[in-house]
């Protein structure tokens, strides 16, 4: 997204037939209806994306941190022969999962890979499975958008109504609670930049302030801020700023009378969602099991200067969205939702620890399930950075360029030697690939071959086992890869 690689990704996916899956940060790089786009992957992923990730023997990770959510706590990739090619400008992320690290700009990397893979396309059988998964997911999304539940209606129906009301160029903004996971799966992004989620830290209260920033950045777009009641209570004050600055937002406030996300998570580990409902503490029990707190969010929003609309049914919500489009000031639509009518998870798991010791049978059962599920976690360590040994330094002094760092683990060694870049934003270019097998004797090297360089700005030396060598055989032809020294 940040390297403006959408067109390059589109061409790469169409030519090769390789399926594309989306992280939260990358959602929108391809439109939702792109034939190769299987949608969200990981803990909050779609069935097709997670099933193909599970069985993949090669994963090309472009710009992703391969974080806990993306990898489903290291359970997403179950093929014992799976290998990773990690393309990113962040070297720490490039080395994850013992992948082949390519510190490179995403757009240029994809263009070079497309050239290297000229004439390659996935099998007809694999292509058919991609199409089938995609068709089934669109059917599931339509089902969730049209449940006709309640009232209170479901959160999935609210997402569907807002998605239908928005234009391709409009932006949805969200950050915390159960909404980001549901939006990751369900939101049908049609243009790059139409999906803005702060999900690195799941920052409660970011939504309205973030939406204000998006609106200031591009006033021509309608900005739809989707926020739960918990996040709204954390920080709604920027409504006043939006009124003051004339930056109109459409805020959809989903009121489920509590903290649905953490409540569901508590239940999943055998607990009872303690403290996750907005209820009075009852003197008789000493617990938060009294009546529901009478929080009037519409009255609160109106008091901050916004136009406030209450919606009970799906039809109410659709009318409110239509009215909000014609408004010139910030509008807050408050809609009550059933917090127990959740969008399910699909072919994924998240490592949330369960108490080892508890008198509750539900916790004991959850612990047993947790221990079994953890067996699927794969230990895919990152490549560690360290300075070379004295013998290695002696061998490397023979190289025409000065030594920079040494990247090594048990199966892969990568040395990048480069002249200093002329400016911080200019990267040296890989113009020479030398494949080298290290002898067991320190300081010796064998069977070295070097491609003819176009210039001498950067040299890459890789030592790799045969199975990984066969995987990356096309890569030595990438003669102009932007590269950063580690």
Secondary structure as GFF3:
##gff-version 3
##sequence-region A 1 486
A	DSSP	alpha_helix	6	16	.	.	.	ID=ss1
A	DSSP	beta_strand	20	22	.	.	.	ID=ss2
A	DSSP	beta_strand	37	40	.	.	.	ID=ss3
A	DSSP	alpha_helix	47	55	.	.	.	ID=ss4
A	DSSP	beta_strand	58	62	.	.	.	ID=ss5
A	DSSP	beta_strand	83	88	.	.	.	ID=ss6
A	DSSP	alpha_helix	91	94	.	.	.	ID=ss7
A	DSSP	three_ten_helix	96	98	.	.	.	ID=ss8
A	DSSP	beta_strand	100	103	.	.	.	ID=ss9
A	DSSP	alpha_helix	106	116	.	.	.	ID=ss10
A	DSSP	alpha_helix	124	145	.	.	.	ID=ss11
A	DSSP	alpha_helix	155	165	.	.	.	ID=ss12
A	DSSP	beta_strand	171	174	.	.	.	ID=ss13
A	DSSP	alpha_helix	179	186	.	.	.	ID=ss14
A	DSSP	beta_strand	195	197	.	.	.	ID=ss15
A	DSSP	alpha_helix	206	217	.	.	.	ID=ss16
A	DSSP	beta_strand	223	228	.	.	.	ID=ss17
A	DSSP	alpha_helix	229	234	.	.	.	ID=ss18
A	DSSP	alpha_helix	238	245	.	.	.	ID=ss19
A	DSSP	beta_strand	250	255	.	.	.	ID=ss20
A	DSSP	alpha_helix	260	268	.	.	.	ID=ss21
A	DSSP	alpha_helix	297	303	.	.	.	ID=ss22
A	DSSP	beta_strand	307	311	.	.	.	ID=ss23
A	DSSP	alpha_helix	314	326	.	.	.	ID=ss24
A	DSSP	beta_strand	331	336	.	.	.	ID=ss25
A	DSSP	alpha_helix	361	374	.	.	.	ID=ss26
A	DSSP	beta_strand	384	385	.	.	.	ID=ss27
A	DSSP	alpha_helix	390	396	.	.	.	ID=ss28
A	DSSP	beta_strand	405	408	.	.	.	ID=ss29
A	DSSP	beta_strand	412	418	.	.	.	ID=ss30
A	DSSP	beta_strand	429	430	.	.	.	ID=ss31
A	DSSP	beta_strand	433	438	.	.	.	ID=ss32
A	DSSP	beta_strand	445	450	.	.	.	ID=ss33
A	DSSP	beta_strand	458	464	.	.	.	ID=ss34
A	DSSP	alpha_helix	466	471	.	.	.	ID=ss35
A	DSSP	three_ten_helix	473	477	.	.	.	ID=ss36
A	DSSP	beta_strand	481	482	.	.	.	ID=ss37
###
